Amino acid sequence: MHDKTFFIGTGRVARECLKILNEHRTDVTCLNVEHEDFPIVEPICKRLGIEFKSFDRDGLKNFLLDQRNDTLIVSAHNGYIFPRAITDKPNITIINFHNAYLPDYRGRNAPTWEIFNGEAHGGATWHLVDSGIDTGSILVQTKVPISDDETALSLLTRSAQAGVELFRDHA
């Protein structure tokens, strides 16, 4: 068990993962570095009584580098790339949601590329974060079938739902 749990992310996936974390862990702090045009994360934190801290990128890096306790960071729909100085800290474990079936489609816009390349399925993956982009060890994943009339948005939405369910099942 970790001494501290931090969450970082945006949007609906973040909202649902925060609800799940709040059910399973008593001491969660939400860290924010991204502006949400339609705020979802801060209001759910207020409603659930989860501490919410905003940083610029350097401020977040320094905050995480200062952590001395055994720390878990849950990252879901998060655009912040954790610097090697953080990913290499032995007391920090970072798990990340990726809206594709790794290791095949790393990085951004993965559902678009899964459709473009004619894949039979996309996916949802939770993995450890290392110094690469979506290259850490896979913790759990599931396939999401791609239909003939699939759009990137519909696949993204279904992959996100599958990712939330995986998180719920394994939290």
Salt bridges, closest charged atoms under 4 A:
GLU16 OE2 - ARG15 NE 2.99
GLU16 OE2 - LYS19 NZ 3.31
ASP37 OD1 - HIS35 NE2 3.28
GLU42 OE2 - LYS46 NZ 3.85
GLU51 OE2 - LYS53 NZ 3.79
ASP88 OD2 - ARG84 NH1 3.73
ASP134 OD2 - HIS98 ND1 3.15
ASP134 OD1 - HIS127 NE2 3.22
GLU150 OE1 - ARG158 NH2 2.63
GLU165 OE2 - ARG168 NH1 2.80
